[in-house]
Amino acid sequence: MIDYDGEALDYDASRGGEPRAQATVEALERLLPRGRCTVLDIACGTGIVTRRLLQPDRTVLGVDCSQGMLRLAARRVPGGVVQGDASGLPVASGSVDAVVIVWLLHLLLDPVPVLAEASRVLRPGGTLITTVDKDDAYFVPDSDIARVTAEARRQYAPRVSDHCARVLDWAARQGLVKAGETEFPGTGQGRSPRSWQEAIRAGRPGPARIG
């Protein structure tokens, strides 16, 4: 697992930086509720996305378990971040209008505790937004790697923690209804051909665990 405290200072630069954050927020804004609301950003990291969610009529709170990440986030969102575990949020039940979970589920062996906590803190009629199918995003453009890995990825998909069908199935069982979807371009991430070859040979062509 990644040492997020140790990587905090270099994290943004190695994950697409400001362009990736801007693309992420533009996508989130297409789904977030309009008007006065409270938004919780789970696993906010360095706050590079959280800061962009701030609006005059919107209260934003970021939560992360990494002290190193939060030191940077606190500079970007003064007074707007708190340390806490995503599977046990330090947030009251039914207290926020929207929850945002960006690139977290793919890192988890089991996403259900985090999704359950996100559902708990939402007010009735609230909005839960999460990214899904992270690894598949690398293969949207046709390529040699996409074709070579297609069958292995298809077989592995049901075991991927952020598999869209898996997340939607859980949501439906909680009484949540899909209200929309969007997408945004990724920047500065991905496996090399060699690492994909090694993963397939090892029988684990799933999440790259790169955050």
Secondary structure, DSSP 8 states (H G I E B T S, - for coil): ---HHHHHHHHHHHTTHHHHHHHHHHHHHTTS--SSEEEEEET-TTSTTHHHH-BTTEEEEEEES-HHHHHHHHHHSTT-EEE-BTTB-SS-TT-EEEEEE-S-GGG-S--HHHHHHHHHHEEEEEEEEE---TGGGGGSS--HHHHHHHHHHHHHGGG-TT-HHHHHHHHHHTT------------S----HHHHHHHHHTT--S-----
